[in-house]
Amino acid sequence: MRLPRKGDSLIPQRIVLASAAGLASALLLGACGSSNNNASSTSPGSAAPAASNSATSAPAASAPAGSGHSRKHGSRTTMVTAKAISGLGSVVTDDKGRTLYRYGKDQASPSKWTCAGACTMTWIPVIVGDSVRTSGVAQSLLGTVHRNGRKQLTLAGWPLYRYVGDAHAGQANGQGKDKEWYAVAPSGRKATPKG
């Protein structure tokens, strides 16, 4: 190994050391950021104490359907809408028109999710940002439950999910799966097939 001489540049060595320190810091922060707190929050925009277990409403304002996610002052807004699905009537959908579901093994009061690990590869939790806007869904029925440091949207206390098998808006391919998964009606109840 050659010792640095007068006039040699130390900049490449400093860049490598700074990069390594930055990567190590990012990995440590990522490891510290995960938690398994399954308590509901007072709103999508504020954190609740870890001991909180009650479902509460999310602050939101009615908005026209189809406004989707929007950025306002650096915060993310999620849109949920009531839409008619063939054979089911009115169900709750996300900003892309995809059907939202509830899981029979979850709890509504207090809000508690049980779908974890491999389950979330098929049934994707609806994670929300700072605010939720609605159209055709009562604002008072919306809330959140903590999920690994993020907020999962709830309706009438039921944690909400998307089904990976719904490729397009208007589909409800997850309806009745395993006799536990049901599209959710705007009231928070299971959507039932219309004769």
C-alpha positions as CSV (number, residue, x, y, z in Angstrom):
1,M,0.0,0.0,0.0
2,R,1.4,3.4,-1.0
3,L,1.2,6.3,1.4
4,P,-0.3,9.5,0.2
5,R,2.2,12.0,-1.1
6,K,2.0,15.7,-1.0
7,G,-0.3,16.8,-3.9
8,D,-2.3,13.5,-3.9
9,S,-6.1,14.1,-3.8
10,L,-8.1,12.7,-0.8
11,I,-11.4,13.5,-2.4
12,P,-12.1,9.9,-3.9
13,Q,-11.4,8.4,-0.5
14,R,-13.7,10.8,1.3
15,I,-16.5,10.1,-1.3
16,V,-16.2,6.4,-0.7
17,L,-16.3,6.8,3.1
18,A,-19.2,9.2,3.0
19,S,-21.2,6.8,0.8
20,A,-20.5,3.9,3.1
21,A,-21.6,5.9,6.1
22,G,-24.8,7.1,4.4
23,L,-25.7,3.5,3.4
24,A,-25.2,2.2,6.9
25,S,-27.3,5.1,8.3
26,A,-30.1,4.3,5.8
27,L,-30.2,0.6,6.7
28,L,-30.3,1.4,10.5
29,L,-33.1,3.9,10.1
30,G,-35.1,1.4,8.0
31,A,-34.7,-1.3,10.6
32,C,-35.8,1.1,13.4
33,G,-38.8,2.3,11.4
34,S,-40.8,-0.9,11.4
35,S,-43.2,-1.7,14.1
36,N,-46.2,-4.0,14.6
37,N,-48.6,-1.5,16.3
38,N,-52.1,-2.6,15.4
39,A,-54.0,0.3,17.0
40,S,-56.4,2.6,15.3
41,S,-55.7,6.3,14.8
42,T,-57.9,9.3,15.2
43,S,-57.3,10.4,11.6
44,P,-55.2,9.7,8.5
45,G,-53.3,12.9,9.3
46,S,-52.3,12.4,12.9
47,A,-50.7,9.6,14.9
48,A,-52.5,8.2,17.9
49,P,-50.9,6.9,21.1
50,A,-49.8,3.3,20.8
51,A,-52.3,2.1,23.3
52,S,-55.3,3.5,21.3
53,N,-57.6,0.7,20.1
54,S,-60.8,2.6,19.1
55,A,-61.9,3.2,15.5
56,T,-62.4,6.9,14.8
57,S,-63.2,9.0,11.8
58,A,-60.8,10.4,9.3
59,P,-60.9,14.1,8.4
60,A,-62.0,14.5,4.8
61,A,-64.2,16.6,2.6
62,S,-66.6,15.4,0.0
63,A,-65.1,15.6,-3.5
64,P,-66.2,14.7,-7.0
65,A,-65.5,11.1,-8.0
66,G,-62.4,10.4,-9.9
67,S,-60.1,13.0,-8.4
68,G,-57.7,10.2,-7.2
69,H,-54.5,11.0,-5.3
70,S,-53.5,14.6,-5.3
71,R,-50.7,16.6,-3.8
72,K,-51.6,19.7,-1.8
73,H,-49.0,21.4,0.2
74,G,-46.8,18.3,0.1
75,S,-49.4,15.9,1.5
76,R,-51.1,12.9,-0.1
77,T,-54.9,12.8,-0.4
78,T,-56.6,9.4,-1.0
79,M,-60.0,9.2,-2.7
80,V,-62.7,6.6,-1.9
81,T,-66.0,6.4,-3.8
82,A,-69.2,4.5,-3.8
83,K,-69.8,2.9,-7.2
84,A,-72.2,0.4,-8.6
85,I,-70.6,-3.0,-9.5
86,S,-72.6,-5.4,-11.6
87,G,-74.3,-8.0,-9.5
88,L,-73.3,-6.4,-6.2
89,G,-74.9,-3.0,-6.2
90,S,-73.0,-0.1,-4.5
91,V,-69.5,-0.9,-3.2
92,V,-66.6,1.2,-2.1
93,T,-63.8,1.7,-4.6
94,D,-60.4,3.4,-4.6
95,D,-59.3,6.3,-6.8
96,K,-58.8,3.9,-9.7
97,G,-62.3,2.4,-9.4
98,R,-61.0,-0.9,-7.9
99,T,-63.2,-2.6,-5.4
100,L,-62.2,-2.5,-1.7
101,Y,-62.7,-5.5,0.6
102,R,-63.1,-6.4,4.2
103,Y,-61.8,-9.6,5.9
104,G,-64.0,-11.6,8.2
105,K,-61.1,-12.5,10.5
106,D,-60.3,-8.8,11.2
107,Q,-62.1,-6.9,13.9
108,A,-64.2,-3.7,13.5
109,S,-64.5,-2.7,17.2
110,P,-61.8,-2.1,18.1
111,S,-60.2,-2.0,14.6
112,K,-57.7,-4.8,14.2
113,W,-56.1,-6.4,11.2
114,T,-55.1,-10.0,11.0
115,C,-54.1,-10.3,7.3
116,A,-50.2,-10.2,7.5
117,G,-47.2,-11.7,5.7
118,A,-48.1,-13.8,2.6
119,C,-51.8,-12.7,3.0
120,T,-50.8,-9.1,2.0
121,M,-49.4,-10.3,-1.3
122,T,-53.0,-11.2,-2.4
123,W,-54.9,-8.8,-0.2
124,I,-53.2,-5.4,-0.3
125,P,-53.9,-3.2,2.7
126,V,-55.2,0.3,1.7
127,I,-52.5,2.6,3.1
128,V,-53.5,6.2,3.3
129,G,-51.6,9.5,3.7
130,D,-52.6,12.7,5.3
131,S,-56.2,13.0,4.2
132,V,-59.1,11.0,2.7
133,R,-61.7,12.5,0.4
134,T,-65.0,10.7,-0.2
135,S,-67.9,10.6,-2.7
136,G,-70.9,8.6,-1.7
137,V,-69.3,7.3,1.5
138,A,-70.1,8.8,4.9
139,Q,-67.0,10.6,6.2
140,S,-68.0,9.7,9.8
141,L,-67.5,6.0,9.0
142,L,-63.8,6.4,7.9
143,G,-60.8,6.0,10.2
144,T,-57.4,4.3,10.2
145,V,-55.6,1.6,12.1
146,H,-51.8,1.5,12.5
147,R,-50.0,-1.1,10.4
148,N,-46.2,-1.3,10.7
149,G,-45.7,2.4,11.1
150,R,-48.2,3.3,8.4
151,K,-52.0,3.9,8.4
152,Q,-54.5,1.5,6.9
153,L,-57.9,2.9,6.0
154,T,-60.9,1.6,7.9
155,L,-64.6,1.8,7.1
156,A,-67.0,1.4,10.0
157,G,-64.0,0.0,11.8
158,W,-63.1,-2.7,9.2
159,P,-59.6,-2.5,7.8
160,L,-59.8,-2.2,3.9
161,Y,-57.9,-4.1,1.3
162,R,-57.5,-4.4,-2.5
163,Y,-57.6,-7.8,-4.2
164,V,-54.6,-8.6,-6.5
165,G,-57.0,-10.5,-8.8
166,D,-59.0,-7.3,-9.7
167,A,-57.0,-6.1,-12.7
168,H,-59.5,-3.4,-13.8
169,A,-62.0,-1.0,-12.4
170,G,-65.4,-2.5,-11.8
171,Q,-64.2,-6.0,-11.1
172,A,-65.0,-7.8,-7.8
173,N,-63.2,-11.1,-8.3
174,G,-62.4,-11.3,-4.6
175,Q,-66.1,-11.4,-3.5
176,G,-66.8,-14.4,-1.3
177,K,-63.2,-15.8,-1.5
178,D,-62.6,-18.4,1.2
179,K,-66.0,-17.3,2.7
180,E,-64.1,-14.5,4.5
181,W,-63.4,-11.8,1.9
182,Y,-66.2,-9.5,0.8
183,A,-66.5,-6.3,-1.1
184,V,-67.5,-3.6,1.3
185,A,-70.7,-1.5,0.9
186,P,-70.7,2.2,1.7
187,S,-72.2,1.4,5.2
188,G,-69.2,-0.8,6.0
189,R,-71.2,-4.0,5.8
190,K,-70.5,-6.9,3.4
191,A,-71.7,-6.3,-0.1
192,T,-74.3,-9.0,-1.0
193,P,-75.1,-10.3,-4.5
194,K,-78.2,-8.8,-6.0
195,G,-80.6,-11.2,-7.6
